[in-house]
């Protein structure tokens, strides 16, 4: 399940969906990304997430398909919020189920690593009343290239 | 007719989110489209030729040698920062 939208998500509800009528999988791995109070030494009060609506879900679907080719995973949920967010708000959720933990752990990390460098989202932070686009990190590129 | 979209910081720097453009001929590549856009708007050169700028055609990331067709949706955008 892939969802790109403004409303918040509830992690417990998302885990319940991954587990419902699912007695084949012994492993459920989830990651939640949230808005930090500090980024690169700046105080952050909020951020605006812009995206390329026609491309975001397509891009996430492609990343999930690649993960399914690499590992034996069953259910996958990727949720990414857009619009105005504030400190402590949820941004992104990735949940993966598999028979054994190794596949779910690896696939969840892979999906996040590729989402960071391929999915067309852009963050604009509010720092002490001023807005600034977040710079892409070369460490994220290197992390994705490791797979 | 082609639709060309711009996003995030690049959209702000160019001062517009999209343009439409007629393809001058078949076998036109994305790199040639960039040159054509710069011919029409010389002050866009530095921004569009920045090597960090990513490009997509019909919502798939592609390189400069990708051949574009009438009706395609092309986009130029800065490195992504989601997650």
Backbone of each chain as ProteinMPNN parsed JSONL, in Angstrom:
{"seq_chain_A": "XXXXXXXXXXXXXXXXXXXXXXXXXXXXXXXXXXXXXXXXXXXXXXXXXXXXXXXXXXXXXXXXXXXXXXXXXXXXXXXXXXXXXXXXXXXXXXXXXXXXXXXXXXXXXXXXXXXXXXXXXXXXXXXXXXXXXXXXXXXXXXXXXXX", "coords_chain_A": {"N_chain_A": [[0.846, -1.198, 0.0], [0.606, 2.139, -0.928], [0.795, 5.503, -0.065], [0.399, 8.922, -0.535], [-0.129, 11.819, 0.998], [-1.733, 14.605, 2.742], [-2.9, 14.214, 5.389], [-2.259, 13.068, 8.792], [-0.813, 9.925, 9.931], [-1.499, 6.911, 11.794], [0.625, 5.033, 13.627], [0.142, 2.621, 15.014], [-2.264, 1.792, 13.877], [-1.4, 1.34, 11.275], [0.402, -0.754, 11.613], [-1.386, -2.672, 12.514], [-2.823, -3.107, 10.158], [-0.863, -4.298, 8.58], [-0.599, -6.653, 9.907], [-3.088, -7.864, 9.984], [-5.116, -10.697, 9.388], [-2.866, -12.176, 8.713], [-1.062, -14.711, 9.0], [1.149, -15.861, 8.082], [3.506, -14.454, 8.204], [6.278, -13.952, 10.27], [7.663, -11.729, 10.935], [7.572, -8.228, 11.426], [8.606, -5.213, 10.377], [9.041, -1.824, 11.027], [9.458, 1.648, 10.111], [9.482, 4.962, 11.22], [9.599, 8.271, 10.198], [10.216, 11.503, 11.492], [9.591, 15.059, 12.096], [12.403, 16.847, 13.011], [13.685, 18.883, 15.722], [16.038, 20.198, 15.371], [18.249, 20.853, 12.682], [21.158, 20.383, 10.906], [22.421, 22.23, 12.602], [20.589, 24.288, 12.76], [17.736, 25.797, 14.334], [14.609, 24.41, 14.006], [11.279, 25.117, 13.194], [9.238, 24.209, 11.687], [8.243, 22.486, 8.66], [7.753, 22.59, 5.104], [6.478, 20.338, 2.817], [7.016, 19.816, -0.452], [5.938, 18.203, -3.476], [6.012, 16.133, -6.477], [3.23, 15.572, -7.8], [2.213, 13.753, -9.825], [4.236, 11.965, -10.043], [5.207, 10.943, -7.606], [3.895, 8.672, -6.284], [4.219, 6.732, -8.238], [7.014, 6.566, -8.327], [7.584, 5.632, -5.725], [6.285, 3.186, -5.823], [7.846, 1.872, -7.724], [10.248, 1.615, -6.293], [9.434, -0.076, -4.233], [8.783, -2.339, -5.741], [11.331, -3.05, -6.649], [12.486, -3.769, -4.199], [10.944, -5.991, -3.622], [11.858, -7.73, -5.507], [14.36, -8.249, -4.595], [14.25, -9.296, -1.992], [12.546, -11.741, 0.112], [9.709, -10.709, 0.77], [6.505, -9.8, 2.106], [3.927, -8.119, 2.789], [3.879, -4.603, 2.128], [3.986, -1.307, 3.276], [4.019, 2.076, 2.413], [4.002, 5.292, 3.446], [3.817, 8.698, 2.828], [3.875, 11.964, 3.937], [2.699, 15.21, 2.803], [2.803, 18.815, 2.375], [2.198, 21.304, 4.971], [4.103, 20.825, 7.862], [4.935, 20.298, 11.353], [7.298, 20.536, 14.14], [7.976, 17.377, 15.496], [5.931, 16.153, 14.157], [4.737, 13.359, 12.225], [6.426, 12.233, 9.281], [7.086, 10.218, 7.407], [6.326, 6.763, 6.784], [7.39, 3.44, 6.789], [6.605, 0.126, 6.363], [7.216, -3.329, 6.582], [6.543, -6.74, 5.999], [7.613, -10.11, 6.595], [8.515, -13.618, 6.384], [10.753, -14.246, 7.979], [12.986, -12.252, 10.029], [15.238, -11.065, 8.741], [14.863, -10.445, 5.968], [12.781, -8.536, 6.095], [13.918, -6.475, 7.659], [16.11, -5.677, 6.007], [14.796, -4.959, 3.604], [13.143, -2.842, 4.429], [15.011, -0.897, 5.124], [16.293, -0.541, 2.688], [14.178, 0.457, 1.107], [13.701, 2.931, 2.403], [16.227, 4.141, 2.014], [16.339, 4.422, -0.778], [14.051, 5.908, -1.254], [14.864, 8.327, -0.155], [16.661, 9.325, -2.064], [15.487, 9.143, -4.564], [12.665, 9.573, -4.717], [10.387, 12.104, -5.633], [10.291, 14.443, -3.583], [10.493, 17.496, -1.761], [11.938, 19.345, 0.856], [11.161, 22.285, 2.612], [12.408, 24.199, 5.049], [11.302, 25.934, 8.008], [13.116, 28.227, 9.635], [13.725, 29.892, 12.481], [11.671, 31.745, 11.75], [12.373, 32.179, 9.099], [12.307, 30.89, 5.766], [13.891, 28.082, 4.241], [15.26, 26.071, 1.673], [15.941, 22.643, 2.062], [19.131, 21.155, 1.818], [20.283, 18.542, -0.31], [21.88, 15.564, 0.858], [25.173, 14.277, 0.466], [25.83, 12.003, 1.8], [23.475, 10.572, 1.882], [23.211, 9.797, -0.775], [25.453, 8.148, -0.994], [24.75, 6.16, 0.807], [22.545, 4.952, -0.449], [23.799, 3.953, -2.669], [25.199, 1.841, -1.694], [23.72, -0.504, -1.815]], "CA_chain_A": [[0.0, 0.0, 0.0], [1.388, 3.372, -1.048], [-0.1, 6.656, 0.115], [1.041, 10.238, -0.425], [-1.235, 12.743, 1.288], [-1.488, 15.537, 3.843], [-3.298, 13.826, 6.75], [-1.365, 12.271, 9.628], [-1.116, 8.496, 10.019], [-1.343, 6.354, 13.128], [1.535, 3.899, 13.462], [-0.51, 1.398, 15.514], [-3.246, 1.369, 12.86], [-0.68, 0.839, 10.103], [0.926, -2.077, 11.979], [-2.551, -3.577, 12.55], [-3.148, -3.474, 8.769], [0.177, -5.222, 8.095], [-0.731, -7.926, 10.63], [-4.449, -8.414, 9.891], [-5.242, -11.926, 8.577], [-1.54, -12.492, 8.176], [-0.42, -15.656, 9.928], [2.321, -16.451, 7.434], [4.713, -13.668, 8.449], [6.724, -13.856, 11.658], [8.4, -10.48, 11.145], [7.007, -6.944, 10.999], [9.583, -4.149, 10.636], [8.513, -0.514, 10.615], [10.26, 2.846, 10.34], [8.731, 6.217, 11.17], [10.441, 9.467, 10.147], [9.495, 12.638, 12.089], [10.236, 16.379, 11.971], [13.323, 17.14, 14.119], [13.746, 20.269, 16.185], [17.298, 20.789, 14.906], [18.797, 20.246, 11.482], [22.39, 21.06, 10.484], [22.727, 23.354, 13.481], [19.529, 25.306, 12.77], [16.488, 25.499, 15.026], [13.542, 24.249, 13.021], [9.944, 25.156, 13.797], [8.313, 23.462, 10.842], [8.715, 22.364, 7.28], [6.748, 22.389, 4.066], [6.901, 19.29, 1.893], [6.508, 19.898, -1.823], [6.217, 16.988, -4.244], [5.6, 16.109, -7.889], [2.109, 14.653, -7.546], [2.028, 12.667, -10.797], [5.39, 11.058, -10.038], [5.615, 10.41, -6.292], [3.427, 7.305, -6.017], [4.889, 5.89, -9.247], [8.394, 6.392, -7.907], [7.592, 4.765, -4.535], [5.893, 1.85, -6.282], [9.029, 1.308, -8.375], [11.214, 1.253, -5.241], [8.881, -1.262, -3.552], [8.934, -3.463, -6.684], [12.745, -3.467, -6.597], [12.701, -4.459, -2.921], [10.284, -7.307, -3.704], [12.702, -8.604, -6.32], [15.606, -8.561, -3.876], [14.022, -10.026, -0.743], [11.265, -12.442, 0.252], [8.857, -9.931, 1.663], [5.097, -9.99, 1.757], [3.197, -6.846, 2.715], [4.683, -3.381, 2.251], [3.267, -0.027, 3.334], [4.835, 3.295, 2.396], [3.157, 6.49, 3.561], [4.616, 9.927, 2.898], [3.014, 13.146, 4.046], [3.095, 16.428, 2.093], [2.167, 20.006, 2.924], [2.827, 21.96, 6.13], [4.301, 19.97, 9.04], [5.597, 20.976, 12.467], [8.219, 19.708, 14.923], [7.346, 16.219, 16.141], [4.954, 15.516, 13.256], [5.172, 12.255, 11.369], [6.642, 12.54, 7.862], [7.108, 9.039, 6.537], [6.202, 5.45, 7.425], [7.651, 2.272, 5.953], [6.366, -1.12, 7.087], [7.45, -4.5, 5.736], [6.403, -8.027, 6.684], [8.232, -11.258, 5.938], [8.531, -14.814, 7.241], [11.839, -14.1, 8.958], [13.294, -10.833, 10.209], [16.312, -10.534, 7.898], [14.331, -9.846, 4.737], [11.998, -7.333, 6.407], [14.858, -5.421, 8.076], [16.876, -5.184, 4.855], [13.908, -4.312, 2.63], [12.673, -1.556, 4.976], [16.115, 0.058, 5.026], [16.481, -0.292, 1.251], [13.086, 1.335, 0.64], [13.966, 4.278, 2.92], [17.438, 4.685, 1.384], [16.024, 4.834, -2.151], [13.079, 7.011, -1.164], [15.616, 9.559, 0.139], [17.406, 9.856, -3.218], [14.763, 9.029, -5.84], [11.261, 10.006, -4.724], [10.399, 13.561, -5.819], [9.807, 15.284, -2.474], [11.465, 18.53, -1.368], [11.612, 19.967, 2.142], [11.534, 23.674, 2.861], [12.32, 24.361, 6.502], [11.14, 27.237, 8.628], [14.157, 28.386, 10.648], [13.544, 31.183, 13.155], [10.821, 32.632, 10.963], [12.78, 32.262, 7.691], [12.194, 29.619, 5.05], [15.082, 27.699, 3.46], [15.213, 24.719, 1.112], [16.897, 21.701, 2.643], [20.108, 20.672, 0.831], [20.447, 17.082, -0.376], [23.143, 15.147, 1.491], [25.915, 13.262, -0.299], [25.818, 10.755, 2.588], [22.28, 9.806, 1.475], [23.549, 9.187, -2.066], [26.39, 7.046, -0.73], [24.01, 5.089, 1.502], [21.73, 4.229, -1.438], [24.686, 3.243, -3.605], [25.761, 0.638, -1.057], [22.912, -1.713, -2.038]], "C_chain_A": [[0.884, 1.252, 0.0], [0.432, 4.541, -0.897], [0.734, 7.926, 0.26], [-0.075, 11.235, -0.196], [-0.91, 13.605, 2.502], [-1.804, 14.971, 5.224], [-2.246, 12.976, 7.471], [-1.75, 10.801, 9.518], [-0.892, 8.05, 11.454], [-0.542, 5.06, 13.003], [0.874, 2.592, 13.901], [-1.525, 0.871, 14.497], [-2.544, 0.752, 11.657], [-0.095, -0.548, 10.387], [-0.223, -3.089, 11.989], [-2.92, -4.029, 11.134], [-2.129, -4.479, 8.209], [-0.012, -6.619, 8.701], [-2.076, -8.615, 10.417], [-4.51, -9.612, 8.949], [-3.916, -12.332, 7.955], [-0.823, -13.415, 9.161], [0.831, -16.277, 9.316], [3.62, -15.732, 7.788], [5.049, -13.585, 9.933], [7.402, -12.535, 11.965], [7.633, -9.278, 10.609], [8.024, -5.872, 11.377], [8.976, -2.835, 10.174], [9.527, 0.588, 10.921], [9.325, 4.047, 10.279], [9.726, 7.369, 11.17], [9.623, 10.656, 10.621], [10.274, 13.939, 11.907], [11.076, 16.642, 13.219], [13.317, 18.613, 14.46], [14.991, 20.979, 15.659], [17.741, 20.091, 13.646], [20.007, 21.052, 11.045], [22.674, 22.312, 11.304], [21.677, 24.455, 13.519], [18.381, 24.85, 13.663], [15.379, 25.472, 13.99], [12.191, 24.312, 13.735], [8.928, 24.393, 12.96], [8.924, 23.25, 9.481], [7.547, 22.135, 6.341], [7.293, 21.351, 3.095], [6.211, 19.461, 0.557], [6.768, 18.562, -2.506], [5.727, 17.148, -5.674], [4.474, 15.079, -7.943], [2.0, 13.487, -8.53], [3.13, 11.61, -10.681], [5.631, 10.351, -8.706], [5.181, 8.962, -6.072], [4.076, 6.315, -6.981], [6.305, 5.552, -8.807], [8.482, 5.445, -6.702], [7.246, 3.327, -4.915], [7.092, 1.145, -6.924], [10.055, 0.835, -7.351], [10.742, -0.01, -4.515], [9.023, -2.499, -4.45], [10.377, -3.984, -6.663], [13.041, -4.239, -5.316], [12.104, -5.867, -2.967], [11.081, -8.282, -4.567], [13.936, -9.07, -5.552], [15.38, -9.444, -2.651], [12.66, -10.712, -0.741], [10.421, -11.695, 1.272], [7.426, -10.069, 1.197], [4.364, -8.655, 1.667], [4.148, -5.667, 2.888], [3.75, -2.175, 2.304], [4.274, 1.109, 3.282], [3.868, 4.475, 2.422], [4.079, 7.692, 3.641], [3.675, 11.112, 2.948], [3.572, 14.297, 3.213], [2.376, 17.605, 2.74], [2.901, 20.52, 4.155], [2.896, 21.021, 7.326], [5.057, 20.758, 10.105], [6.458, 19.988, 13.257], [7.453, 18.584, 15.624], [6.337, 15.513, 15.259], [5.575, 14.324, 12.531], [5.374, 12.758, 9.95], [6.41, 11.296, 7.011], [6.981, 7.765, 7.369], [6.533, 4.382, 6.39], [7.439, 1.04, 6.811], [6.495, -2.294, 6.136], [7.227, -5.757, 6.569], [7.095, -9.113, 5.867], [8.191, -12.443, 6.895], [9.533, -14.641, 8.371], [12.349, -12.67, 8.943], [14.288, -10.256, 9.2], [15.797, -9.826, 6.662], [13.587, -8.542, 5.025], [12.903, -6.178, 6.833], [15.549, -4.811, 6.856], [15.98, -4.415, 3.896], [13.437, -2.949, 3.137], [13.774, -0.5, 4.838], [16.36, 0.451, 3.563], [15.43, 0.699, 0.731], [13.325, 2.766, 1.133], [15.163, 4.916, 2.211], [17.141, 5.171, -0.042], [14.989, 5.945, -2.2], [13.823, 8.337, -0.985], [16.285, 10.156, -1.099], [16.641, 9.82, -4.542], [13.349, 9.612, -5.841], [11.187, 11.532, -4.732], [9.633, 14.348, -4.739], [10.899, 16.307, -2.178], [11.0, 19.201, -0.089], [12.068, 21.422, 2.16], [11.319, 23.912, 4.349], [12.002, 25.793, 6.889], [12.132, 27.304, 9.782], [14.049, 29.785, 11.221], [12.801, 32.166, 12.253], [11.202, 32.753, 9.504], [12.714, 30.895, 7.035], [13.469, 29.338, 4.261], [14.918, 26.276, 2.963], [16.285, 23.858, 1.756], [17.822, 21.193, 1.535], [20.161, 19.145, 0.865], [21.818, 16.72, 0.189], [23.849, 14.101, 0.626], [25.929, 11.937, 0.464], [24.588, 9.911, 2.246], [22.52, 9.104, 0.142], [24.436, 7.968, -1.857], [25.678, 5.862, -0.099], [23.205, 4.265, 0.5], [22.603, 3.412, -2.386], [25.282, 1.975, -3.012], [25.003, -0.635, -1.402], [23.261, -2.39, -3.348]], "O_chain_A": [[1.787, 1.393, 0.824], [-0.623, 4.569, -1.529], [1.655, 7.992, 1.074], [-0.885, 11.477, -1.091], [0.071, 13.359, 3.203], [-1.045, 15.22, 6.161], [-1.458, 12.267, 6.846], [-2.849, 10.462, 9.079], [-0.197, 8.709, 12.227], [-0.979, 4.11, 12.353], [1.027, 1.567, 13.236], [-1.633, -0.337, 14.282], [-3.019, -0.23, 11.086], [-0.093, -1.415, 9.513], [-0.063, -4.221, 11.534], [-3.285, -5.185, 10.925], [-2.487, -5.39, 7.463], [0.358, -7.627, 8.1], [-2.196, -9.819, 10.644], [-4.005, -9.544, 7.828], [-3.862, -12.777, 6.808], [-0.081, -12.964, 10.033], [1.492, -17.109, 9.938], [4.702, -16.311, 7.692], [4.213, -13.199, 10.75], [7.69, -12.241, 13.126], [7.113, -9.3, 9.493], [8.277, -5.645, 12.56], [8.457, -2.74, 9.062], [10.333, 0.483, 11.846], [8.477, 4.137, 9.391], [10.596, 7.442, 12.037], [8.473, 10.819, 10.216], [11.466, 13.921, 11.602], [10.558, 16.662, 14.335], [12.999, 19.47, 13.635], [15.005, 22.202, 15.517], [17.627, 18.87, 13.538], [19.908, 22.26, 10.833], [23.112, 23.33, 10.768], [21.845, 25.447, 14.228], [18.087, 23.657, 13.741], [15.232, 26.402, 13.196], [11.983, 23.647, 14.75], [7.883, 23.979, 13.463], [9.998, 23.773, 9.181], [6.513, 21.577, 6.71], [8.42, 21.464, 2.612], [4.999, 19.281, 0.433], [7.718, 17.862, -2.155], [5.113, 18.153, -6.034], [4.714, 13.883, -8.109], [1.727, 12.358, -8.122], [2.971, 10.49, -11.166], [6.206, 9.263, -8.685], [6.001, 8.116, -5.713], [4.437, 5.203, -6.596], [6.743, 4.406, -8.902], [9.343, 4.566, -6.659], [7.833, 2.376, -4.4], [7.319, -0.042, -6.688], [10.661, -0.223, -7.52], [11.539, -0.9, -4.218], [9.348, -3.583, -3.965], [10.614, -5.192, -6.661], [13.757, -5.24, -5.338], [12.677, -6.813, -2.426], [10.998, -9.497, -4.39], [14.484, -10.14, -5.818], [16.239, -10.258, -2.311], [11.749, -10.332, -1.477], [10.422, -12.005, 2.463], [7.162, -10.411, 0.045], [4.2, -8.117, 0.573], [5.089, -5.717, 3.68], [2.843, -2.04, 1.483], [5.262, 1.109, 4.016], [3.03, 4.631, 1.534], [5.02, 7.704, 4.435], [2.787, 11.251, 2.107], [4.773, 14.354, 2.949], [1.462, 17.426, 3.545], [4.075, 20.214, 4.362], [1.877, 20.481, 7.757], [5.728, 21.747, 9.809], [6.365, 18.774, 13.073], [6.422, 18.814, 16.258], [5.922, 14.395, 15.565], [6.776, 14.294, 12.264], [4.613, 13.592, 9.46], [5.654, 11.312, 6.04], [7.46, 7.693, 8.501], [6.03, 4.408, 5.267], [8.035, 0.924, 7.882], [5.96, -2.272, 5.027], [7.671, -5.832, 7.714], [7.158, -9.055, 4.639], [7.87, -12.289, 8.074], [9.225, -14.852, 9.544], [12.167, -11.953, 7.959], [14.19, -9.083, 8.841], [16.247, -8.726, 6.342], [13.737, -7.561, 4.297], [12.691, -5.037, 6.423], [15.573, -3.592, 6.689], [16.353, -3.341, 3.422], [13.342, -2.001, 2.357], [13.503, 0.646, 4.48], [16.602, 1.617, 3.249], [15.751, 1.648, 0.015], [13.169, 3.714, 0.364], [15.12, 6.092, 1.85], [17.64, 6.217, -0.458], [15.036, 6.815, -3.07], [13.459, 9.346, -1.588], [16.46, 11.372, -1.175], [17.089, 10.398, -5.532], [12.888, 10.097, -6.874], [11.85, 12.185, -3.927], [8.521, 14.834, -4.947], [12.087, 16.017, -2.327], [9.836, 19.577, 0.047], [13.193, 21.748, 1.781], [10.196, 23.836, 4.848], [12.378, 26.74, 6.198], [12.028, 26.566, 10.762], [14.262, 30.764, 10.506], [13.261, 33.285, 12.027], [10.462, 33.356, 8.726], [13.02, 29.876, 7.653], [14.058, 30.249, 3.681], [14.5, 25.386, 3.704], [17.411, 24.309, 1.967], [17.362, 20.842, 0.449], [20.093, 18.535, 1.932], [22.788, 17.461, 0.027], [23.224, 13.168, 0.121], [26.029, 10.871, -0.144], [24.641, 8.683, 2.308], [22.093, 7.966, -0.056], [24.219, 6.908, -2.444], [25.959, 4.708, -0.422], [23.177, 3.037, 0.578], [22.216, 2.338, -2.845], [25.808, 1.131, -3.738], [25.556, -1.731, -1.302], [22.675, -3.418, -3.687]]}, "seq_chain_B": "XXXXXXXXXXXXXXXXXXXXXXXXXXXXXXXXXXXXXXXXXXXXXXXXXXXXXXXXXXXXXXXXXXXXXXXXXXXXXXXXXXX", "coords_chain_B": {"N_chain_B": [[3.138, 19.311, -28.87], [4.676, 20.02, -25.799], [4.767, 19.581, -22.267], [6.524, 21.23, -19.788], [7.747, 20.941, -16.588], [8.645, 22.537, -13.492], [10.181, 22.248, -10.293], [10.206, 22.947, -6.724], [13.096, 24.566, -5.358], [14.174, 25.258, -7.837], [11.878, 25.927, -9.32], [11.144, 28.252, -7.965], [13.391, 29.848, -8.484], [13.329, 30.123, -11.26], [10.974, 31.364, -11.488], [8.605, 30.378, -12.419], [6.249, 27.652, -12.782], [5.721, 25.999, -14.883], [6.131, 25.434, -18.459], [4.951, 25.462, -21.838], [5.871, 23.933, -24.89], [6.725, 23.754, -28.359], [7.851, 20.939, -30.102], [10.624, 21.058, -32.233], [11.333, 19.101, -34.097], [11.371, 15.53, -34.921], [13.05, 12.913, -33.033], [14.237, 14.363, -30.988], [16.245, 15.211, -28.305], [16.351, 15.118, -24.668], [18.476, 16.65, -23.754], [18.765, 18.395, -25.902], [16.367, 19.716, -25.703], [16.773, 21.138, -23.354], [18.741, 22.907, -24.283], [17.184, 24.327, -26.125], [15.306, 25.563, -24.461], [17.004, 27.273, -23.089], [17.89, 28.85, -25.165], [15.574, 30.277, -25.645], [15.246, 31.52, -23.201], [17.728, 33.004, -22.074], [18.738, 33.664, -19.524], [18.214, 31.45, -18.006], [20.186, 29.63, -18.24], [22.343, 29.025, -16.381], [20.928, 27.915, -14.287], [19.501, 25.7, -15.389], [21.541, 24.193, -16.489], [22.978, 23.389, -14.369], [24.735, 20.838, -12.818], [23.62, 19.33, -10.813], [20.929, 19.229, -11.189], [18.021, 17.282, -11.659], [16.243, 15.217, -14.031], [13.126, 14.268, -15.517], [11.092, 12.252, -17.667], [7.824, 11.787, -18.53], [7.354, 11.087, -15.852], [9.466, 9.409, -15.173], [12.772, 9.113, -14.128], [15.324, 10.265, -16.219], [18.168, 10.483, -18.509], [20.133, 13.0, -20.335], [20.311, 12.076, -22.982], [17.947, 10.91, -23.586], [15.236, 10.368, -25.77], [12.627, 12.543, -26.611], [9.059, 12.802, -27.032], [6.228, 14.184, -28.79], [3.705, 15.442, -26.666], [4.755, 14.401, -24.337], [5.497, 14.597, -20.794], [7.741, 16.602, -19.298], [10.108, 17.102, -16.701], [12.077, 19.241, -14.615], [14.134, 19.27, -11.813], [15.492, 19.987, -8.48], [17.953, 18.059, -6.525], [16.384, 15.496, -4.623], [14.726, 15.675, -1.406], [13.191, 14.21, 0.422], [11.59, 12.064, 2.922]], "CA_chain_B": [[3.245, 20.196, -27.707], [5.275, 19.397, -24.613], [4.663, 20.319, -21.01], [7.754, 21.17, -19.006], [7.445, 21.346, -15.211], [9.783, 22.84, -12.609], [9.776, 22.067, -8.903], [10.966, 23.348, -5.533], [13.937, 25.756, -5.46], [14.313, 25.618, -9.256], [10.634, 26.616, -9.686], [11.219, 29.614, -7.414], [14.452, 30.611, -9.158], [12.892, 30.435, -12.626], [9.798, 32.211, -11.366], [7.414, 29.752, -12.986], [6.17, 26.222, -12.48], [5.644, 25.199, -16.108], [6.038, 26.071, -19.773], [4.65, 24.523, -22.92], [6.819, 24.199, -25.97], [6.559, 22.91, -29.556], [9.08, 20.245, -30.499], [10.941, 21.476, -33.595], [11.447, 17.955, -35.004], [11.446, 14.224, -34.268], [14.377, 12.538, -32.521], [14.736, 15.475, -30.182], [16.598, 14.649, -26.998], [16.16, 15.967, -23.498], [19.58, 17.616, -23.75], [18.456, 19.42, -26.907], [15.268, 20.519, -25.157], [17.398, 22.083, -22.414], [19.367, 23.955, -25.102], [16.114, 25.136, -26.716], [14.751, 26.403, -23.385], [18.005, 28.299, -22.789], [17.857, 29.761, -26.316], [14.419, 31.158, -25.47], [15.401, 32.242, -21.926], [19.169, 32.889, -21.8], [19.085, 33.746, -18.09], [17.965, 30.153, -17.359], [21.295, 28.71, -18.536], [23.069, 28.592, -15.191], [20.045, 27.099, -13.448], [19.148, 24.429, -16.034], [22.738, 23.403, -16.786], [23.569, 22.955, -13.101], [24.839, 19.377, -12.929], [22.85, 18.623, -9.779], [19.513, 19.198, -11.579], [17.521, 15.979, -12.12], [15.234, 15.352, -15.07], [12.26, 13.109, -15.749], [10.161, 12.303, -18.789], [6.658, 10.981, -18.153], [7.516, 10.697, -14.446], [10.582, 8.482, -14.981], [14.039, 9.839, -14.208], [16.093, 9.899, -17.418], [19.339, 11.307, -18.793], [20.057, 13.959, -21.44], [20.205, 11.469, -24.316], [16.599, 10.351, -23.748], [14.478, 10.995, -26.862], [11.293, 12.926, -26.156], [8.033, 12.799, -28.07], [5.113, 15.11, -28.628], [2.765, 15.021, -25.621], [5.453, 13.977, -23.115], [5.611, 15.526, -19.668], [9.146, 16.683, -18.891], [10.284, 17.885, -15.469], [13.426, 19.561, -14.121], [14.034, 19.558, -10.377], [16.731, 19.84, -7.707], [18.042, 16.788, -5.81], [15.209, 15.326, -3.758], [15.053, 15.73, 0.033], [12.07, 13.703, 1.228], [11.88, 11.046, 3.934]], "C_chain_B": [[3.742, 19.415, -26.498], [4.955, 20.227, -23.388], [5.965, 20.124, -20.25], [7.458, 21.741, -17.622], [8.727, 21.621, -14.437], [9.311, 22.746, -11.168], [10.754, 22.692, -7.906], [11.821, 24.596, -5.785], [14.07, 26.221, -6.918], [13.071, 26.381, -9.743], [10.678, 28.064, -9.196], [12.25, 30.458, -8.162], [14.055, 31.021, -10.576], [11.667, 31.341, -12.625], [8.575, 31.651, -12.069], [7.443, 28.238, -12.806], [6.043, 25.375, -13.733], [5.72, 26.065, -17.352], [5.553, 25.013, -20.762], [5.495, 24.925, -24.112], [6.524, 23.252, -27.139], [7.881, 22.238, -29.857], [9.394, 20.594, -31.947], [11.024, 20.31, -34.587], [11.416, 16.656, -34.201], [12.878, 13.972, -33.796], [15.034, 13.66, -31.732], [15.04, 14.926, -28.794], [16.334, 15.649, -25.87], [17.253, 17.036, -23.429], [19.333, 18.748, -24.738], [17.301, 20.312, -26.449], [15.824, 21.564, -24.182], [18.039, 23.236, -23.19], [18.316, 24.904, -25.69], [15.5, 26.088, -25.664], [15.701, 27.562, -23.084], [18.073, 29.329, -23.924], [16.719, 30.779, -26.149], [14.547, 32.039, -24.223], [16.865, 32.163, -21.497], [19.527, 32.939, -20.307], [18.777, 32.452, -17.337], [19.178, 29.229, -17.447], [21.958, 28.135, -17.29], [22.227, 27.62, -14.364], [19.776, 25.732, -14.07], [20.37, 23.558, -16.308], [23.496, 23.007, -15.528], [23.556, 21.425, -13.061], [24.031, 18.635, -11.864], [21.371, 18.479, -10.163], [19.14, 17.816, -12.143], [16.416, 16.204, -13.15], [14.414, 14.076, -15.19], [11.439, 13.347, -17.005], [9.045, 11.314, -18.473], [6.86, 10.309, -16.796], [8.553, 9.598, -14.209], [11.866, 9.287, -15.1], [14.839, 9.327, -15.403], [17.264, 10.863, -17.606], [19.116, 12.159, -20.038], [19.875, 13.327, -22.818], [18.839, 10.819, -24.557], [15.836, 11.109, -24.846], [13.061, 11.305, -26.378], [10.338, 13.014, -27.344], [6.95, 13.814, -27.752], [4.166, 14.566, -27.556], [3.431, 14.56, -24.335], [5.371, 15.053, -22.035], [7.052, 15.472, -19.162], [9.219, 17.484, -17.598], [11.76, 18.054, -15.147], [13.276, 19.858, -12.634], [15.364, 19.362, -9.657], [16.788, 18.442, -7.073], [16.916, 16.692, -4.778], [15.623, 15.255, -2.293], [13.891, 15.254, 0.902], [12.526, 12.753, 2.31], [11.993, 11.614, 5.327]], "O_chain_B": [[3.289, 18.304, -26.219], [4.882, 21.453, -23.47], [6.446, 19.003, -20.089], [6.984, 22.87, -17.491], [9.765, 21.013, -14.697], [8.181, 23.118, -10.852], [11.928, 22.925, -8.195], [11.337, 25.573, -6.357], [14.076, 27.42, -7.198], [13.189, 27.357, -10.484], [10.298, 28.986, -9.919], [12.017, 31.634, -8.44], [14.391, 32.111, -11.038], [11.361, 31.999, -13.619], [7.605, 32.375, -12.293], [8.506, 27.627, -12.693], [6.232, 24.16, -13.675], [5.42, 27.259, -17.32], [5.729, 23.815, -20.54], [5.795, 26.101, -24.315], [6.127, 22.104, -26.938], [8.923, 22.893, -29.866], [8.531, 20.448, -32.813], [10.811, 20.503, -35.784], [11.431, 16.671, -32.971], [13.795, 14.726, -34.123], [16.245, 13.867, -31.81], [14.204, 14.262, -28.182], [16.126, 16.841, -26.095], [16.984, 18.187, -23.086], [19.643, 19.907, -24.462], [17.258, 21.502, -26.761], [15.401, 22.72, -24.185], [17.901, 24.398, -22.809], [18.521, 26.117, -25.748], [15.218, 27.252, -25.948], [15.264, 28.69, -22.854], [18.285, 30.518, -23.685], [16.867, 31.961, -26.459], [14.03, 33.155, -24.184], [17.212, 31.344, -20.646], [20.507, 32.326, -19.881], [19.052, 32.364, -16.14], [19.207, 28.174, -16.812], [22.116, 26.921, -17.158], [22.735, 26.641, -13.817], [19.814, 24.716, -13.375], [20.263, 22.333, -16.355], [24.541, 22.361, -15.609], [22.513, 20.796, -13.244], [23.785, 17.436, -12.002], [20.641, 17.705, -9.543], [19.845, 17.262, -12.986], [15.744, 17.235, -13.147], [14.914, 12.968, -14.997], [11.13, 14.484, -17.361], [9.301, 10.145, -18.185], [6.574, 9.125, -16.621], [8.529, 8.933, -13.173], [12.04, 10.053, -16.048], [15.012, 8.122, -15.581], [17.343, 11.908, -16.96], [18.083, 12.072, -20.703], [19.344, 13.967, -23.725], [18.606, 10.242, -25.62], [15.799, 12.339, -24.846], [12.384, 10.448, -25.81], [10.738, 13.26, -28.482], [6.781, 14.242, -26.61], [3.862, 13.373, -27.538], [2.746, 14.346, -23.334], [5.202, 16.24, -22.317], [7.518, 14.446, -18.668], [8.469, 18.444, -17.421], [12.577, 17.16, -15.367], [12.388, 20.614, -12.238], [16.251, 18.666, -10.15], [15.791, 17.72, -7.08], [16.548, 17.682, -4.146], [16.732, 14.827, -1.974], [13.631, 15.808, 1.97], [13.721, 12.647, 2.585], [12.234, 10.872, 6.279]]}, "name": "protein", "num_of_chains": 2, "seq": "XXXXXXXXXXXXXXXXXXXXXXXXXXXXXXXXXXXXXXXXXXXXXXXXXXXXXXXXXXXXXXXXXXXXXXXXXXXXXXXXXXXXXXXXXXXXXXXXXXXXXXXXXXXXXXXXXXXXXXXXXXXXXXXXXXXXXXXXXXXXXXXXXXXXXXXXXXXXXXXXXXXXXXXXXXXXXXXXXXXXXXXXXXXXXXXXXXXXXXXXXXXXXXXXXXXXXXXXXXXXXXXXXXXXXX"}
